[in-house]
Amino acid sequence: MLIQALLLLLVANGTPVIASLLLRSRFAWPLDGGRKAWDEAPWLGQSKTLRGVSLSLLITVVAAVLIGLPWTLGLLFSALAMAGDLLSSFCKRRLGLKSSSKAPGLDQIPESLLPLWVCQTELGLGWQDVLLLVAIFWVVELLLSRLLFRLHIRNRPY
């Protein structure tokens, strides 16, 4: 179950990144509509798009079914991962950090902890498994970020 959960994490959170690489600016409508919050910073930023969230939901559902999990679990898992990612972006904007800026922990924990915590029973995970998977996801994301930077896919490494 650990591998299935980690795979769902990678698919749910990686799909928007891959979509951005493949589709560039096509269909990249910002979720916040470019509006600013009370602090004059964007609510979420340009990188949080309807395309990214929609494709994450769709592709994670497909991935869940392919690895033998209910499609409803894939949908819930992705929705929670995206909610965690949006919460992270909201917090980063409030802290004055720009889109795609580094915020170790804040960039990885909400988008991994929220879906794992809520779906732990359905995935057959204990709280130790959840914490282990959050740590693994954090390390994997940092390593992938550096690899993508070296391949000139990311603008900056973490």
C-alpha positions as CSV (number, residue, x, y, z in Angstrom):
1,M,0.0,0.0,0.0
2,L,2.9,2.4,0.6
3,I,3.9,2.1,-3.1
4,Q,0.3,2.8,-4.2
5,A,0.0,5.8,-1.9
6,L,3.4,7.2,-3.1
7,L,2.4,6.7,-6.7
8,L,-0.9,8.6,-6.2
9,L,1.1,11.4,-4.5
10,L,3.5,11.6,-7.4
11,V,0.7,11.5,-10.1
12,A,-1.6,14.0,-8.3
13,N,1.1,16.5,-7.7
14,G,3.2,15.9,-10.8
15,T,0.4,16.1,-13.4
16,P,0.1,19.9,-13.3
17,V,3.9,20.2,-13.7
18,I,3.9,17.9,-16.7
19,A,0.9,19.6,-18.2
20,S,2.6,22.9,-17.9
21,L,5.7,21.6,-19.7
22,L,3.7,20.0,-22.5
23,L,1.0,22.6,-23.0
24,R,2.9,25.7,-22.1
25,S,0.4,28.5,-21.7
26,R,-2.5,26.8,-23.5
27,F,-5.6,26.5,-21.3
28,A,-3.6,27.9,-18.3
29,W,-6.3,29.9,-16.7
30,P,-5.3,31.0,-13.2
31,L,-7.7,29.8,-10.5
32,D,-7.6,33.2,-8.8
33,G,-8.4,35.0,-12.1
34,G,-5.4,37.2,-11.5
35,R,-7.2,38.9,-8.6
36,K,-5.3,40.3,-5.7
37,A,-6.0,39.7,-2.0
38,W,-6.2,42.3,0.8
39,D,-2.4,42.5,0.9
40,E,-2.2,43.4,-2.8
41,A,-0.5,40.0,-3.5
42,P,-2.2,37.4,-5.8
43,W,-4.5,35.0,-4.0
44,L,-2.7,32.0,-5.5
45,G,-0.5,33.1,-8.4
46,Q,-0.3,32.4,-12.1
47,S,1.0,28.9,-11.8
48,K,-2.2,27.6,-10.1
49,T,-4.4,26.9,-13.0
50,L,-7.8,25.3,-13.8
51,R,-5.9,23.1,-16.3
52,G,-3.5,21.8,-13.6
53,V,-6.2,21.0,-11.1
54,S,-8.5,19.4,-13.7
55,L,-5.8,17.2,-15.2
56,S,-4.6,16.2,-11.8
57,L,-8.1,15.0,-10.9
58,L,-8.5,13.1,-14.2
59,I,-5.1,11.5,-14.4
60,T,-5.1,10.5,-10.7
61,V,-8.5,8.8,-11.2
62,V,-7.0,6.8,-14.1
63,A,-3.9,6.0,-12.1
64,A,-5.9,4.8,-9.1
65,V,-7.9,2.4,-11.3
66,L,-4.8,1.1,-13.0
67,I,-3.2,0.2,-9.7
68,G,-6.4,-1.5,-8.4
69,L,-7.9,1.3,-6.3
70,P,-11.4,2.7,-6.6
71,W,-11.7,5.7,-8.9
72,T,-13.5,7.6,-6.1
73,L,-10.4,7.2,-4.0
74,G,-8.3,8.6,-6.8
75,L,-10.6,11.6,-7.2
76,L,-10.7,12.3,-3.4
77,F,-6.9,11.9,-3.1
78,S,-6.2,14.3,-6.0
79,A,-8.7,16.8,-4.7
80,L,-7.0,16.8,-1.3
81,A,-3.5,17.0,-2.8
82,M,-4.6,20.0,-4.9
83,A,-6.3,21.6,-1.9
84,G,-3.0,21.2,0.0
85,D,-1.1,22.7,-2.9
86,L,-3.4,25.6,-3.1
87,L,-3.2,26.2,0.6
88,S,0.6,26.2,0.3
89,S,0.4,28.8,-2.5
90,F,-2.0,30.9,-0.5
91,C,0.4,30.9,2.5
92,K,3.4,31.6,0.3
93,R,1.7,34.7,-1.3
94,R,0.8,35.9,2.2
95,L,4.5,35.6,3.2
96,G,5.4,37.6,0.2
97,L,6.9,34.7,-1.8
98,K,6.4,34.7,-5.6
99,S,5.1,31.7,-7.6
100,S,7.6,28.9,-7.9
101,S,9.8,30.3,-5.1
102,K,11.3,27.9,-2.6
103,A,9.7,27.2,0.7
104,P,11.0,23.9,1.9
105,G,8.3,22.0,3.8
106,L,5.6,24.4,2.9
107,D,5.9,23.2,-0.7
108,Q,5.7,19.5,0.2
109,I,3.9,18.9,3.4
110,P,0.3,20.2,2.8
111,E,0.0,18.6,-0.6
112,S,1.2,15.2,0.7
113,L,-0.1,15.2,4.3
114,L,-3.7,16.2,3.6
115,P,-4.5,13.4,1.1
116,L,-2.6,10.8,3.1
117,W,-4.1,11.7,6.4
118,V,-7.7,11.8,5.1
119,C,-7.4,8.7,2.9
120,Q,-5.2,6.6,5.3
121,T,-7.9,4.2,6.3
122,E,-8.9,3.5,2.6
123,L,-5.2,3.0,1.8
124,G,-4.5,0.8,4.8
125,L,-2.0,3.2,6.3
126,G,-1.1,3.9,9.9
127,W,0.0,7.3,11.1
128,Q,3.7,6.1,10.9
129,D,3.1,5.2,7.3
130,V,1.7,8.6,6.6
131,L,4.7,10.4,8.2
132,L,7.1,8.1,6.3
133,L,5.4,8.8,3.0
134,V,5.4,12.6,3.6
135,A,9.1,12.4,4.3
136,I,9.7,10.2,1.2
137,F,7.6,12.6,-0.9
138,W,9.6,15.6,0.3
139,V,12.9,13.9,-0.6
140,V,11.7,12.6,-4.0
141,E,10.3,16.0,-4.9
142,L,13.6,17.8,-4.0
143,L,15.6,15.2,-6.1
144,L,13.2,15.4,-9.0
145,S,13.3,19.2,-8.9
146,R,17.1,19.2,-9.2
147,L,16.9,16.6,-12.0
148,L,14.4,18.7,-13.9
149,F,16.5,21.8,-13.5
150,R,19.6,20.0,-14.9
151,L,17.5,18.8,-17.9
152,H,16.4,22.5,-18.4
153,I,12.8,21.7,-17.6
154,R,12.6,23.8,-14.4
155,N,13.9,27.3,-14.2
156,R,15.4,26.8,-10.7
157,P,16.2,23.9,-8.5
158,Y,14.9,23.4,-5.0
